[in-house]
Amino acid sequence: MTQTPPAPQAEPELVGVRNFRDLGGLPAADGRRVRPGVLFRSGHLAHATEADAAFFASLGLHTVFDFRNAADIALEGPDVALPGVRNVNLPLSDPADGSEFWRMVRDGDLATLRSVLGEGRAADRMAASYHTIITTRTAEHGRVVRALAEGDVPALMHCAAGKDRAGLSVAVTLLALGVPADVIEADYLESNAPHRRYRVRRDAEVSAEVSELLSPLFEARASYLEAAFVAIGEVWGSTERYLSEGLGLSAEGRSVLQERLLH
């Protein structure tokens, strides 16, 4: 007898964690949909309140994939401990690229920001980083999709803001599930909702021009994700070859992944 999958939970009002959502319900391969309650995404959990942590504990998580690097964790702190949950830290390239860059973002004067980020350079930097993550982080992305296929679910994927590194890891997983590119893009752009946006801490003055210069770094833009899809086409020629040759996900493994995460 086939069990009826649980209905997606209403989006919680989290205090210390931003950009959380359940990916359940997204259309996928063969007319199926992503199961509710098996795949989640968010920003980091370092500032989760006691109530936030209780909510995450209620999800029955098996694994939390944290794509932050050591500099991120030093800046914001480690995730709060969730009893019985396996934490996997898989650092991915940060589009902001290092502590020196973050110092510039937080403290740099206007002239410095103009020289580094102005005239489209910030957006170009972001798109280039997405391209690079796809082409150079196949081992990490392969490990994630294989772990999910092997049963490490329910799973939560996060980085710092839950937009770039987690966004790409989610996108790769959704590609393996047969979710159409336009649906992946629509979910990715949800990170722009005001209540999801990463809170930028800046010690120096924030003028209208400073905000404009910084905004490409903290926005989800379709052009960034498109750079990732372009990278797949340039290097592997197709999504199928990317999954099999790039990530080492066999046809059997992909089928098992879809059985676990789709209904």
Secondary structure, DSSP 4 states (H G I P E B T S, - for coil): -PPPPPPPPPPP--SS--S-EE-TT-B-GGG-BBPTTSEEEES-STT--HHHHHHHHHTT-SEEEE---HHHHHHH-PPPP-TTPEEEE-----TT-SHHHHHHHHH--HHHHHHHHTTTHHHHHHHHHHHHHHHH-HHHHHHHHHHHHTT--SEEEE-SSSSSHHHHHHHHHHHHTT--HHHHHHHHHGGGSTTTS-----SS---HHHHHHHHHHHS--HHHHHHHHHHHHHHHSSHHHIIIIIS---HHHHHHHHHHHB-
